[in-house]
Amino acid sequence: MPVLLVLVALAALVAVGYVTIYNGIVTKSNRCDNAWETIDAQLQRRNDLIPNLVSTVQGYAKHESETFAMVTNARAAVANAASPEAKMAASGELTNALNHLFAVAEAYPELKANTNFQQLQADLTDTENKISYARMSFNDCVLEYNNAVTTFPGSLVAGSRFPKRQGFVADEADRQVPNVQF
């Protein structure tokens, strides 16, 4: 009888441990999903600002059609990306296209003085900062989740039901050091 009680207690302890670890992994997975949704919301906000910005710049720089096409195509790629990884890559391309757009704007002093352009640029800068913060938060969630599913005993509970996740990785263009000349 005492051996049976010990075995039942041990089985109950293992079951409680399993459920606790499983629930922890599910919680971390949900946190990653939530962090990605935050990035996605900020990317959508940026996509919503871009048409107004492009049309404002077009009013001053009508002959810069290549830059406008690059921004429009990059914006569409972000909107049509099917996976978080594809959306991250497309987002990097959009950032590069926007940098070209702002470089074009530098050539037009009257555009830079336009209050609508200044407000749109400030809103876009604020959104880019929020995207950057959301990416850091997402990467923190992914790290915590990946640690939970790859370390013992979480790896036993996770098995193949909870694969590792990919965090945000800056593309090569984001890693380049800008060339500043005086």
WORADA-V191465 format. One record per residue. PHI is phi in radians with two decimals (* if undefined). Layout:
[[PHI] [PHI]]
This chain:
[[*] [-1.13] [-1.16] [-1.10] [-1.10] [-1.12] [-1.14] [-1.12] [-1.12] [-1.13] [-1.10] [-1.12] [-1.13] [-1.12] [-1.10] [-1.12] [-1.08] [-1.05] [-1.10] [-1.11] [-1.16] [-1.03] [-1.10] [-1.12] [-1.16] [-1.08] [-1.08] [-1.15] [-1.11] [-1.13] [-1.12] [-1.10] [-1.05] [-1.13] [-1.11] [-1.15] [-1.09] [-1.15] [-1.06] [-1.04] [-1.13] [-1.22] [-1.11] [-1.15] [-1.08] [-1.10] [-1.07] [-1.25] [-1.36] [-1.10] [-1.00] [-1.15] [-1.14] [-1.08] [-1.16] [-1.15] [-1.17] [-1.03] [-1.07] [-1.81] [-2.21] [-1.10] [-1.52] [-1.67] [-1.11] [-1.10] [-1.15] [-1.10] [-1.14] [-1.10] [-1.15] [-1.09] [-1.15] [-1.16] [-1.09] [-1.13] [-1.10] [-1.14] [-1.12] [-1.68] [-1.11] [-1.59] [-2.19] [-0.98] [-1.12] [-1.15] [-1.17] [-1.11] [-1.13] [-1.13] [-1.11] [-1.10] [-1.12] [-1.15] [-1.05] [-1.09] [-1.13] [-1.15] [-1.07] [-1.12] [-1.09] [-1.21] [-1.15] [-1.09] [-1.09] [-1.07] [-1.37] [-2.15] [-1.03] [-1.20] [-1.23] [-1.06] [-1.49] [-1.18] [-1.15] [-1.11] [-1.10] [-1.08] [-1.17] [-1.10] [-1.13] [-1.14] [-1.10] [-1.18] [-1.09] [-1.07] [-1.14] [-1.05] [-1.13] [-1.17] [-1.10] [-1.06] [-1.12] [-1.13] [-1.14] [-1.09] [-1.09] [-1.05] [-1.09] [-1.10] [-1.12] [-1.12] [-1.06] [-1.09] [-1.10] [-1.06] [-1.09] [-1.18] [-1.58] [-1.94] [-1.75] [-1.34] [-1.62] [-1.02] [-1.13] [-1.21] [-1.29] [-1.16] [0.90] [-1.70] [-1.27] [-2.16] [-1.28] [-1.06] [-1.89] [-1.73] [-1.44] [-1.31] [-2.15] [-1.14] [-1.36] [-1.05] [-1.13] [-1.25] [-1.52] [-1.21] [-1.38] [-1.14] [-1.60] [-1.88] [-2.15] [-1.98]]
